[in-house]
Amino acid sequence: MKAKEGEKAVSPYEKHYSIPQNIAYYFRFYRKNVPVFLWIALAEILVGAVVPYIRIYLPKFAIDLVAAPADGERLFWRLGGLGLLYVLVQALYQAVRESKYHIYNGRRNDLLSALFLKSLRVPYRDTERGEVKELYQKSMESVIYGDNSSLYRITYGTLDVIMSVISFVLYSTVLSVLSPVVTALLLALALVQYALSFARIRYLEWFRVLDADIGRRRRYLSNSMGNVKAAKEIRIFGMKEWLKSRLDKVFAEMKRLEKRKRRSENVFVQINGALTVFRDACAYAYLIWQVFQGNIGAGDFVLYFGAITGFSGFVENIIRNVGMLRQGSNDLNYYRAYLELPEEVLGSESLEAWTTGKEAPGSESLEAWTTGKEPLGSGYPGARSTGKEAPGSESLEAWTTGRKSPESAYSGKEDTNGSDRPRRHISELTLPVEITFQDVSFSYSVPNAACGDDSKDKAVSGQIFRHFNLTIHGGEKVALVGVNGAGKTTFVKLLCGIYEPQEGRILLNGIDRREFPRAEVYRLFSAVFQEKFLPPFLVGESVSLQAEWNEERVWKALGDAGLKESFTERGITSDSYYGKDIDEAGVELSGGQEQRFLLARALYKDAPILVLDEPTAALDPIAESEIYDSYLKFSENKTAVFISHRLASTRFSDRILLLEGGRVLEEGTHEELIARGQRYAEMFQVQSSYYEKSAREKEAFS
């Protein structure tokens, strides 16, 4: 359902915690990570509430001392003592506030780390959803923007509100001595101002929804016009004026919205200003009248005058900080919503071991498994000494706080006693591995769990596979072909365990894959996908995709991939940076060399199952054929699945599967399928005629 103007669309991925709930959330965060911060905050509250109180009494005491008959030396020491007391208290307040800031600022890294680690545990299928991507971006923005982050807004907003309320109460007691009627009037007007400012905050939040939509369009157009990759199309197709006109239109919308918002704010400001003038005028008039009546002296006049002035400031400070709390709470809701997304069950290994590539406990390394060495044993490092439960399906926060794990996206059941956790290890599998799709169904419909609906799907949308059955025998080289949208890439994601079927099972040597820890399943695969992942890390890191790598294995993999000689000639080492994002002298490779670099990565991992998802789509047929020949050479004794849109590259396969509409339309060897003269033969003939025509044209112009 489309939201009305200014109305925020309801997302099943959002959370709506109250301000007190979010304050409590950060209180637990500080108590767990840096408890000394809470003591510093308490000291700031006590000192910060006393400082204004001393500030209004100090002039009164000074005037009373000067007015009273006393010798000069006593007057000097008393005034000096009062001044020194105020300076010391003020210095203590500033010291506490500054130390608090540095501690708070350092803890933002903890929040960022938790968010990053969480993103590694969210099921891949969910990470592809637009709403989840947007939620991650908002969660990141709620943490990274320093003094605009939710941590700052809630921390400082809470402390400042508490200090202002305490000071407000103290000032009220001072004014109540002067006149309960005046105090009641000031309190009543303060409540009116608070209600007015609260309405202003709500109104501005309504504008923020509109502004966010316009801001997204502005950023997209601005980034497009400043994007080097888009510069060629912008120039060739003459898009400059068109894009500029669209950007001007967005700027005009922003200007109209800003003007509308400014008019609204002016109304609030004028009403609030009129109330402030009326409040202070009444109080000051009463105060002056009391002086003329002789009811208060000079010292009391200064005291009450300062109290009335400070009273107004505390009201405005409370209102301002409540607005800050609301903004911080809204931002924190995004962060908490992301952390509470369902997670995939990786298994019993620690998250650190999985992300850093260190030895995964619970099963021996792939090398040890394939060479027959003794397994390392089970349990994550430190489990025996600490007695903690290893993080499985629960989030990092849930593991450290002892809470129950969230509903598992992997098994679809809540893990209450560990009975649903994988109990087997890949060391039980004999090589090469056989893979069986047994009655598998899969669709891209939104999971009901995300929408808060525990019922089963009433209608299946985006259906890709329905009761799909296929066996890839151990050591078999299978090629998947088909038109775009046939389900090839979805098949690969199901094969690798990135997706889980909604119905049916995927078996490894006849064993349900869900009986193995997810992280161990991932270790079975060396995959090269369409989307190249070439981070600007050191060459050794980019080949191994680990923080620490084996130098000899890196160069062997590069040598087998045909890159060692060229790297040596160019002076490239494993400590050279890939790309120029970090180092201007970084390694740059051609398209074919990049594919060989990805081959080196697959060779370094040396997993028993090799998967290629159209990695050579951008290469010419000859270069693609050479790359596939290299993959074939190093896939002996491995189960391999190749996907290519060029049928000529599939001839070397043991079996070719023509996928169409989520089912196997034809299967067999290249020769068998050509002999049948059906869909595959027709597609091959069309492609062959194109290549023959290209070859003749190339020969004619050579």
Summary of the structure (lengths in Angstrom):
residues: 702
radius of gyration: 34.4
end to end distance: 60.3
largest distance: 121.4
contacts: 2107
relative contact order: 0.07
helix: 61%
strand: 9%
